[in-house]
Amino acid sequence: MIPATFSIITPHSNASIENDPLLPTLASISDQEGTSIEFLLQHGGGIVGLWGKISRALNLSAKKETLTLRVIEEKSASPEEALAAGIKRATGTWIGFLQPGEQYLPGALAALQEACKEDSEVDVFITSSVISIGNKLVTAPAILPATNFFKTWEHSWPSHSIFFRGSLFQNGFTLEPRYEHQMINDALLRLLEAGKKIQPLPIVTTFTALKEEEKSSLLPKPTGMTSLLKPWYQWRHQAAIRQAQKMITAPKTVLIYQNASLTQRTSVS
């Protein structure tokens, strides 16, 4: 079987590269080993010679066999529109998304590549992530809730934890950017209704930092239109999380790339 290849898409609209959260994101991608990666930077314009600056900073000439950087300067109305545009250009057998500041953990894509070998019928993988909240690291487990969850629109699914099979888009499936932060929810719902296979994986792939006040957003809220689903929120979802956490082995060391320098790392045990 031919090994999986990855197209990773990042929207970017900052006017300068200095102190840009894009830098640690790029560093985490360039340090992935054992995989073939195409990185598509959907850039809104405003930085002269951006490709060259990134290539030199990451020493891409030494990684040209495994990492291809494509910088596309294109105005987009929103990050979601930029992601949808990047998908049309992606050539990898699997497609993932990172926002500036989000990072892949060491070996994340290699682990996902092994999972792709074991189950060739999966159309979408949902992975786990490590979230920094204050001084704590919290594991957000990979869970595929009931279909009703996606129809409530009360919770937006993080795009960095989702990997789509590239052939889905080659066969006409699209992301609808008009849904903005609900774009991934909508995509997963349509795929479920079409009978596609979506598989949660107990693999921790991504690191992202959240503000303290956003901690409650990790769980759906039984409010408003979701009142009829209150028993599901109070019991089934909590039980699903506990079950998923039993399956997940959080990495002993989380490699975090600092904004100050691409060569500076922080290990958090």
Backbone hydrogen bonds, N-H to C=O, Kabsch-Sander energy under -0.5 kcal/mol:
donor,donor_aa,acceptor,acceptor_aa,energy
6,F,36,S,-2.6
7,S,94,W,-2.8
8,I,6,F,-0.5
8,I,38,E,-2.7
9,I,7,S,-0.5
9,I,96,G,-2.5
10,T,40,L,-2.4
12,H,42,Q,-2.6
20,D,17,I,-1.5
23,L,20,D,-1.7
25,T,21,P,-0.9
26,L,22,L,-2.5
27,A,23,L,-2.4
28,S,24,P,-2.1
29,I,25,T,-1.5
30,S,26,L,-2.7
31,D,27,A,-1.4
32,Q,29,I,-1.5
36,S,4,A,-0.6
37,I,35,T,-0.6
37,I,66,T,-3.5
38,E,6,F,-3.3
39,F,37,I,-0.5
39,F,68,T,-3.5
40,L,8,I,-2.8
40,L,38,E,-0.6
41,L,39,F,-0.7
41,L,70,R,-3.1
42,Q,10,T,-2.5
42,Q,40,L,-0.8
43,H,41,L,-1.5
43,H,72,I,-2.0
44,G,12,H,-2.7
48,V,46,G,-0.5
50,L,47,I,-1.0
53,K,49,G,-2.0
54,I,50,L,-2.6
55,S,51,W,-2.7
56,R,52,G,-2.3
57,A,53,K,-2.2
58,L,54,I,-2.3
59,N,55,S,-0.5
59,N,56,R,-0.7
60,L,55,S,-2.4
62,A,59,N,-1.5
63,K,60,L,-1.4
64,K,61,S,-0.5
66,T,63,K,-1.7
67,L,63,K,-2.6
68,T,37,I,-2.6
69,L,67,L,-0.5
70,R,39,F,-3.1
70,R,68,T,-0.5
72,I,41,L,-2.6
72,I,70,R,-0.6
73,E,71,V,-0.6
74,E,43,H,-2.9
74,E,72,I,-0.8
82,A,78,S,-1.9
83,L,79,P,-2.2
84,A,80,E,-2.2
85,A,81,E,-2.0
86,G,82,A,-2.3
87,I,83,L,-1.9
88,K,84,A,-0.9
89,R,85,A,-0.5
89,R,86,G,-1.3
90,A,86,G,-1.0
90,A,87,I,-0.5
94,W,5,T,-1.9
95,I,164,F,-2.9
96,G,7,S,-2.6
97,F,159,S,-0.6
97,F,162,I,-0.5
98,L,9,I,-2.0
101,G,21,P,-1.2
102,E,99,Q,-2.4
103,Q,207,F,-2.5
105,L,205,T,-2.7
108,A,105,L,-2.0
111,A,107,G,-2.2
112,L,108,A,-1.9
113,Q,109,L,-2.2
114,E,110,A,-1.6
115,A,111,A,-1.6
116,C,112,L,-2.1
117,K,113,Q,-1.3
118,E,114,E,-1.6
119,D,115,A,-1.5
122,V,119,D,-0.9
123,D,197,K,-2.8
124,V,197,K,-1.6
125,F,163,F,-2.4
126,I,199,Q,-2.2
127,T,125,F,-0.5
127,T,161,S,-2.8
128,S,203,I,-2.7
129,S,140,A,-1.9
130,V,206,T,-3.6
131,I,129,S,-0.5
131,I,138,V,-3.3
132,S,208,T,-2.3
133,I,131,I,-0.7
133,I,136,K,-2.6
134,G,132,S,-0.5
134,G,210,L,-0.6
136,K,133,I,-2.0
138,V,131,I,-3.1
138,V,136,K,-0.5
140,A,129,S,-3.0
140,A,138,V,-0.6
143,I,141,P,-0.6
149,F,146,A,-1.5
150,F,146,A,-0.7
150,F,147,T,-1.0
151,K,147,T,-1.0
152,T,148,N,-0.8
152,T,149,F,-0.8
153,W,149,F,-0.5
157,W,155,H,-0.5
161,S,158,P,-1.2
162,I,159,S,-1.6
163,F,125,F,-2.2
164,F,95,I,-2.4
165,R,123,D,-2.6
166,G,93,T,-2.8
168,L,165,R,-1.6
169,F,165,R,-0.5
169,F,166,G,-0.9
170,Q,166,G,-1.4
171,N,167,S,-1.5
172,G,169,F,-1.4
173,F,168,L,-2.2
179,Y,176,E,-1.7
180,E,177,P,-2.0
182,Q,179,Y,-2.4
183,M,180,E,-2.1
186,D,182,Q,-2.5
187,A,183,M,-2.1
188,L,184,I,-2.8
189,L,185,N,-2.5
190,R,186,D,-2.3
191,L,187,A,-2.1
192,L,188,L,-2.5
193,E,189,L,-2.4
194,A,190,R,-1.1
195,G,192,L,-1.6
196,K,191,L,-2.6
198,I,196,K,-0.6
199,Q,124,V,-3.0
201,L,126,I,-3.0
203,I,201,L,-1.5
205,T,128,S,-2.5
205,T,203,I,-0.8
206,T,128,S,-1.0
207,F,103,Q,-3.3
208,T,130,V,-2.1
210,L,132,S,-2.6
214,E,211,K,-1.8
215,K,212,E,-1.7
217,S,214,E,-1.6
218,L,215,K,-1.7
219,L,216,S,-1.4
223,T,221,K,-2.1
226,T,223,T,-2.4
227,S,224,G,-1.6
228,L,225,M,-0.5
229,L,226,T,-1.7
230,K,227,S,-1.5
232,W,229,L,-0.6
233,Y,229,L,-2.2
234,Q,230,K,-2.8
235,W,231,P,-1.9
236,R,231,P,-0.8
237,H,232,W,-2.6
238,Q,233,Y,-0.6
239,A,235,W,-2.7
240,A,236,R,-2.3
241,I,237,H,-2.2
242,R,238,Q,-2.3
243,Q,239,A,-2.3
244,A,240,A,-2.5
245,Q,241,I,-2.5
246,K,242,R,-1.2
247,M,243,Q,-0.8
247,M,244,A,-0.9
248,I,244,A,-0.9
249,T,202,P,-0.5
250,A,248,I,-0.7
254,V,268,V,-1.6
255,L,253,T,-0.6
256,I,254,V,-0.7
256,I,266,T,-2.0
258,Q,256,I,-0.5
258,Q,264,Q,-1.5
264,Q,261,S,-0.6
266,T,256,I,-1.9
268,V,254,V,-1.4
268,V,266,T,-0.5
269,S,267,S,-0.6
